[in-house]
């Protein structure tokens, strides 16, 4: 079987809800990343054989196959097809898995895996809201409710369950959230994101223009006292808006090739896909699956947790990576070294390849070898991807 390699990785800087990227149509946002991947590799656009794009809220401006629409809005020719993937928050990480599997099988040689979520223009929960207007608003079917009578849609409940199960105090979660901002600030000021971000032109309300190239969600004035003072979401709970991921507009992508693709492009790979795994878990607690998924991935890959140099565990809520650290025994200094979604934003379907882009670059900057990425997903699932920097 052929190997799968990452030859380019790019992302937009995150935009806050109603912020600097609010004027960008999600399709054009995604197209900007596709164009950047073409430019970074020098590939003949017609050589790209497919675009697989993660997107969670496939409604409104993100409906009707957002992947194909992004292709049509980009410099890729109309001969390039596109398909959209919904694995909830892991949608573009799953797109990466599908792309890698395609080139490993040899059915394709050059594939783009990407993701997008314009959460300002296509709000979270919009598909269910639209269904409810037509009298079909139940998210869970009668059969699901019979099987899981306590199932609920809110992931905040799952986050609180994680905190309770793993003995996480509010102070611990607040400290973790503060450190996410501090690491993101340090990375931004050091230029750690410079090579991965696609600069975008934005137009302000007064007609003036600017370049968007810094993650808008980072609170450069964040203090631990300010984070401690945010009201908990649940009465007597531990999670607050400050210890949860930020609503975010953004897009990201990676180009995946096999040996034939490398030869056709004539460029060196950035990383090799070393292992991929998926798991399903309890849909009630919902957010716990990255823990058993990590153990399964390491076992299948014949590796130990200390063999991994850097980790990207999505900060959907602070209780997820902190519980993951306790369960795996991983070195905290290797986790989310440039901050995470609490500071940088979580553009749902765009986060998978966003995290991978940051992981590839962080491994390069630190001259490290192995990286592991995982994230919790709605419905109680998780992807794990292990890469080797080349």
C-alpha positions as CSV (number, residue, x, y, z in Angstrom):
1,X,0.0,0.0,0.0
2,X,1.2,3.5,-0.8
3,X,2.1,6.1,1.8
4,X,0.2,9.3,2.4
5,X,2.1,12.6,2.7
6,X,1.2,16.1,3.6
7,X,2.8,18.5,1.1
8,X,1.1,21.8,2.1
9,X,-1.1,23.0,5.0
10,X,-2.8,26.4,5.4
11,X,-5.5,28.1,7.4
12,X,-7.1,31.5,7.7
13,X,-6.7,33.4,10.9
14,X,-9.9,32.9,13.0
15,X,-12.6,35.6,13.0
16,X,-14.8,36.2,16.0
17,X,-18.6,36.1,15.7
18,X,-19.7,39.2,13.8
19,X,-16.0,40.2,13.5
20,X,-13.4,40.7,10.8
21,X,-14.5,37.8,8.6
22,X,-18.2,38.4,8.9
23,X,-18.2,39.9,5.4
24,X,-16.7,36.8,3.8
25,X,-19.0,34.2,2.3
26,X,-18.0,30.8,3.7
27,X,-17.5,29.4,0.1
28,X,-15.1,32.2,-0.7
29,X,-13.4,31.7,2.6
30,X,-12.8,28.0,1.8
31,X,-11.7,28.9,-1.8
32,X,-9.0,31.2,-0.4
33,X,-7.4,28.2,1.3
34,X,-7.7,26.0,-1.8
35,X,-5.9,28.7,-3.8
36,X,-3.2,28.9,-1.2
37,X,-2.5,25.2,-1.3
38,X,-2.2,25.4,-5.1
39,X,0.2,28.3,-4.8
40,X,2.3,26.7,-2.0
41,X,2.8,23.5,-4.0
42,X,2.9,24.8,-7.6
43,X,0.6,22.0,-8.6
44,X,-1.1,22.2,-11.9
45,X,-4.7,22.8,-10.6
46,X,-6.0,20.2,-13.0
47,X,-3.9,17.5,-11.3
48,X,-6.0,17.8,-8.1
49,X,-8.3,14.8,-8.2
50,X,-10.8,15.6,-5.4
51,X,-11.6,18.1,-2.7
52,X,-13.0,16.6,0.5
53,X,-14.3,19.3,2.8
54,X,-15.6,19.2,6.3
55,X,-18.5,21.4,7.3
56,X,-21.0,20.8,10.2
57,X,-23.8,23.3,9.5
58,X,-24.5,22.4,5.9
59,X,-27.4,24.9,5.5
60,X,-27.8,28.4,4.1
61,X,-24.6,29.6,2.5
62,X,-22.9,26.3,3.4
63,X,-25.6,24.0,1.7
64,X,-25.7,22.3,-1.7
65,X,-22.3,20.7,-1.3
66,X,-20.0,23.5,0.0
67,X,-16.9,21.6,-1.2
68,X,-18.0,21.7,-4.8
69,X,-19.0,25.4,-4.5
70,X,-15.6,26.2,-3.0
71,X,-13.9,24.5,-6.0
72,X,-16.0,26.6,-8.3
73,X,-15.0,29.8,-6.4
74,X,-11.3,28.9,-6.5
75,X,-8.6,28.7,-9.2
76,X,-9.2,25.0,-9.5
77,X,-10.8,24.0,-12.8
78,X,-14.4,22.7,-13.0
79,X,-12.9,19.2,-13.7
80,X,-12.1,18.9,-10.0
81,X,-15.0,17.4,-8.0
82,X,-15.8,18.1,-4.4
83,X,-17.7,16.4,-1.6
84,X,-18.7,17.5,1.9
85,X,-18.2,15.6,5.1
86,X,-20.0,15.9,8.5
87,X,-18.3,14.2,11.3
88,X,-19.3,17.0,13.6
89,X,-16.3,18.8,15.1
90,X,-14.0,16.3,13.5
91,X,-15.3,16.8,10.0
92,X,-12.1,18.1,8.4
93,X,-10.0,15.7,10.3
94,X,-12.2,13.0,8.8
95,X,-11.7,14.6,5.4
96,X,-8.0,14.2,5.9
97,X,-8.5,10.5,6.7
98,X,-10.6,10.0,3.6
99,X,-8.0,11.8,1.5
100,X,-5.2,9.8,2.9
101,X,-7.1,6.5,2.4
102,X,-7.7,7.5,-1.3
103,X,-4.0,8.1,-2.0
104,X,-2.9,5.1,0.0
105,X,-5.2,2.9,-2.0
106,X,-3.8,4.3,-5.2
107,X,-7.2,5.3,-6.6
108,X,-6.0,9.0,-6.5
109,X,-2.6,10.6,-6.2
110,X,-3.3,14.2,-5.2
111,X,-6.3,15.2,-3.0
112,X,-7.1,18.2,-0.9
113,X,-8.7,17.8,2.5
114,X,-10.2,20.9,3.9
115,X,-12.8,22.4,6.2
116,X,-14.8,25.6,6.6
117,X,-17.3,27.1,9.0
118,X,-18.7,30.6,8.8
119,X,-20.4,30.6,12.2
120,X,-21.4,34.2,11.9
121,X,-23.4,33.7,8.7
122,X,-24.5,30.1,9.3
123,X,-25.1,29.9,13.1
124,X,-24.6,26.8,15.1
125,X,-27.8,24.7,15.1
126,X,-29.3,26.3,12.0
127,X,-30.3,23.1,10.2
128,X,-32.4,22.0,13.2
129,X,-33.9,25.5,13.5
130,X,-35.0,25.5,9.9
131,X,-36.5,22.0,10.4
132,X,-38.4,23.2,13.4
133,X,-40.0,26.0,11.4
134,X,-41.5,23.3,9.2
135,X,-42.7,21.3,12.2
136,X,-39.8,18.8,12.2
137,X,-37.7,20.0,15.0
138,X,-36.7,16.9,17.0
139,X,-33.0,16.4,16.8
140,X,-33.1,12.9,18.2
141,X,-35.5,10.3,16.7
142,X,-37.9,8.3,18.9
143,X,-35.7,5.2,18.5
144,X,-32.6,7.1,19.8
145,X,-34.6,8.6,22.7
146,X,-35.9,5.1,23.7
147,X,-32.3,3.7,23.6
148,X,-30.7,6.7,25.4
149,X,-33.5,8.3,27.5
150,X,-31.1,10.9,29.0
151,X,-29.6,12.0,25.7
152,X,-29.3,15.8,25.2
153,X,-28.0,18.1,22.5
154,X,-26.0,20.5,24.7
155,X,-22.3,19.7,24.8
156,X,-22.0,21.9,27.9
157,X,-23.7,19.1,29.8
158,X,-21.1,16.6,28.5
159,X,-18.3,19.0,29.5
160,X,-19.6,19.3,33.0
161,X,-19.9,15.5,33.2
162,X,-16.3,15.2,32.1
163,X,-15.2,17.6,34.8
164,X,-17.1,15.7,37.4
165,X,-15.9,12.2,36.3
166,X,-12.2,13.2,36.2
167,X,-12.3,15.3,39.4
168,X,-11.5,18.6,37.7
169,X,-11.9,21.7,39.8
170,X,-13.1,25.0,38.3
171,X,-9.8,26.6,39.3
172,X,-8.0,24.0,37.2
173,X,-10.2,24.7,34.2
174,X,-9.8,28.4,34.6
175,X,-6.0,28.1,34.8
176,X,-6.0,25.9,31.7
177,X,-8.0,28.5,29.8
178,X,-5.8,31.3,30.9
179,X,-2.7,29.4,29.7
180,X,-4.4,28.8,26.3
181,X,-4.5,32.5,25.8
182,X,-0.9,33.0,27.0
183,X,0.4,30.4,24.7
184,X,-1.5,31.8,21.7
185,X,-0.2,35.3,22.6
186,X,3.4,34.1,22.7
187,X,3.0,32.2,19.5
188,X,1.5,35.2,17.7
189,X,4.1,37.6,18.9
190,X,6.9,35.1,17.9
191,X,5.5,34.7,14.4
192,X,4.8,31.0,14.9
193,X,1.6,31.2,12.9
194,X,3.0,33.3,10.0
195,X,3.8,30.5,7.6
196,X,0.4,28.8,8.1
197,X,-2.0,31.7,7.8
198,X,-3.5,32.8,4.5
199,X,-3.8,36.6,4.7
200,X,-7.3,37.9,3.7
201,X,-8.4,41.3,2.6
202,X,-11.3,42.7,4.6
203,X,-13.4,45.8,4.2
204,X,-14.6,47.7,7.2
205,X,-18.0,49.4,7.6
206,X,-16.5,52.7,6.7
207,X,-15.2,51.3,3.4
208,X,-11.5,51.2,4.4
209,X,-9.6,47.9,3.9
210,X,-7.2,45.9,6.0
211,X,-5.5,42.5,6.0
212,X,-6.7,39.8,8.4
213,X,-3.8,37.7,9.5
214,X,-4.0,37.5,13.3
215,X,-6.5,35.2,15.1
216,X,-9.2,37.6,16.4
217,X,-10.2,35.5,19.4
218,X,-7.0,35.9,21.3
219,X,-7.5,38.1,24.3
220,X,-4.2,39.9,24.6
221,X,-5.3,41.5,27.9
222,X,-6.6,38.2,29.5
223,X,-6.0,37.8,33.2
224,X,-6.6,34.9,35.4
225,X,-8.9,37.0,37.7
226,X,-11.0,38.0,34.7
227,X,-11.4,34.4,33.7
228,X,-12.2,33.3,37.2
229,X,-14.9,36.0,37.4
230,X,-17.0,34.7,34.4
231,X,-20.3,33.2,35.5
232,X,-20.7,29.4,35.2
233,X,-23.1,28.2,32.5
234,X,-24.8,25.7,34.8
235,X,-25.8,26.4,38.4
236,X,-23.0,25.1,40.6
237,X,-21.1,24.1,37.5
238,X,-17.4,24.4,36.6
239,X,-17.5,25.5,33.0
240,X,-17.9,29.1,31.8
241,X,-17.8,30.8,28.4
242,X,-14.2,31.6,29.2
243,X,-13.3,27.8,29.5
244,X,-15.2,26.9,26.3
245,X,-14.1,27.2,22.7
246,X,-14.9,30.4,20.9
247,X,-17.4,30.7,18.0
248,X,-15.3,31.3,15.0
249,X,-15.3,32.0,11.3
250,X,-12.5,30.1,9.5
251,X,-11.2,27.7,6.9
252,X,-8.3,25.4,6.6
253,X,-6.8,22.7,4.4
254,X,-4.0,20.3,3.6
255,X,-2.9,18.7,0.4
256,X,-2.4,14.9,0.6
257,X,-0.4,12.9,-2.0
258,X,1.2,9.5,-2.4
259,X,4.6,8.7,-4.0
260,X,3.2,9.2,-7.5
261,X,1.9,12.6,-6.4
262,X,5.2,13.5,-4.9
263,X,6.9,12.7,-8.2
264,X,4.4,14.7,-10.2
265,X,4.8,17.7,-8.0
266,X,8.6,17.5,-7.6
267,X,8.5,18.7,-4.0
268,X,9.5,17.4,-0.6
269,X,6.8,16.3,1.8
270,X,6.2,18.0,5.1
271,X,4.9,15.0,7.0
272,X,3.8,11.4,6.5
273,X,0.5,10.1,7.8
274,X,1.7,7.4,10.3
275,X,-1.6,6.2,11.7
276,X,-5.4,7.0,11.6
277,X,-8.1,5.7,13.9
278,X,-11.7,6.3,14.7
279,X,-13.9,5.4,17.7
280,X,-17.4,5.8,18.9
281,X,-18.4,6.2,22.6
282,X,-21.1,7.1,25.0
283,X,-23.3,9.8,23.3
284,X,-24.5,11.1,26.7
285,X,-21.2,12.3,28.1
286,X,-20.3,12.7,24.4
287,X,-16.9,14.4,24.7
288,X,-14.9,11.5,26.3
289,X,-14.1,9.5,23.1
290,X,-10.6,11.1,22.5
291,X,-9.4,9.3,25.6
292,X,-10.0,5.6,24.5
293,X,-9.3,6.7,20.9
294,X,-5.8,7.8,21.8
295,X,-5.1,4.5,23.6
296,X,-6.4,2.5,20.6
297,X,-4.3,4.6,18.2
298,X,-1.1,4.2,20.2
299,X,-1.6,0.4,20.5
300,X,-2.3,0.0,16.8
301,X,0.7,2.1,15.9
302,X,3.0,0.2,18.3
303,X,3.8,3.4,20.2
304,X,3.7,4.8,23.7
305,X,2.5,8.2,24.8
306,X,6.0,9.4,25.4
307,X,7.0,8.6,21.8
308,X,4.8,11.5,20.7
309,X,6.6,14.9,20.7
310,X,3.6,17.2,20.3
311,X,-0.2,16.9,20.8
312,X,-3.1,18.8,19.5
313,X,-6.3,18.0,21.5
314,X,-9.1,20.3,20.5
315,X,-10.2,22.6,23.3
316,X,-13.9,22.3,22.8
317,X,-14.1,22.8,26.6
318,X,-11.2,23.0,29.0
319,X,-12.4,19.8,30.7
320,X,-11.6,17.7,27.5
321,X,-7.8,18.3,27.2
322,X,-7.4,18.3,31.0
323,X,-9.2,15.0,31.4
324,X,-7.2,13.7,28.4
325,X,-4.0,14.6,30.2
326,X,-5.0,12.8,33.3
327,X,-6.1,9.7,31.5
328,X,-3.1,9.4,29.1
329,X,-0.3,10.6,31.4
330,X,1.0,12.8,28.6
331,X,3.5,15.5,29.2
332,X,1.5,18.8,29.6
333,X,4.3,20.8,28.1
334,X,3.8,19.0,24.7
335,X,0.0,19.8,24.6
336,X,-1.4,22.6,22.4
337,X,1.9,24.4,22.5
338,X,0.6,27.4,20.6
339,X,-2.7,27.6,22.4
340,X,-6.0,26.1,21.3
341,X,-9.7,26.8,20.5
342,X,-10.3,28.5,23.8
343,X,-8.1,31.3,22.6
344,X,-7.9,30.8,18.8
345,X,-11.5,29.8,18.1
346,X,-13.2,26.6,16.9
347,X,-14.7,26.9,13.4
348,X,-16.4,23.5,13.8
349,X,-15.9,21.7,10.5
350,X,-12.8,23.8,9.8
351,X,-11.0,22.8,13.0
352,X,-9.6,19.4,12.0
353,X,-7.3,20.5,9.2
354,X,-6.7,23.8,11.2
355,X,-5.2,21.8,14.1
356,X,-3.2,19.7,11.6
357,X,-1.8,22.8,10.0
358,X,-0.6,24.1,13.3
359,X,0.7,20.7,14.3
360,X,2.8,20.3,11.2
361,X,4.3,23.8,11.6
362,X,4.9,23.3,15.3
363,X,6.8,20.1,14.7
364,X,8.9,21.9,12.1
365,X,9.7,24.9,14.3
366,X,10.7,22.7,17.2
367,X,12.6,20.1,15.1
368,X,10.4,17.3,16.5
369,X,9.3,14.1,14.8
370,X,5.9,12.7,15.9
371,X,2.6,14.5,16.4
372,X,-0.8,13.3,17.5
373,X,-4.1,15.1,16.9
374,X,-7.5,14.2,18.3
375,X,-10.8,15.9,19.0
376,X,-14.2,15.2,20.6
377,X,-17.2,15.1,18.3
378,X,-20.9,15.3,18.6
379,X,-22.6,12.0,19.1
380,X,-19.7,10.6,21.1
381,X,-17.0,10.1,18.5
382,X,-13.3,10.9,18.0
383,X,-10.6,10.8,15.3
384,X,-6.9,10.3,16.0
385,X,-4.2,11.1,13.5
386,X,-0.5,10.4,14.1
387,X,2.0,12.1,11.8
388,X,5.7,11.9,11.3
389,X,7.5,15.1,10.3
390,X,9.8,14.6,7.4
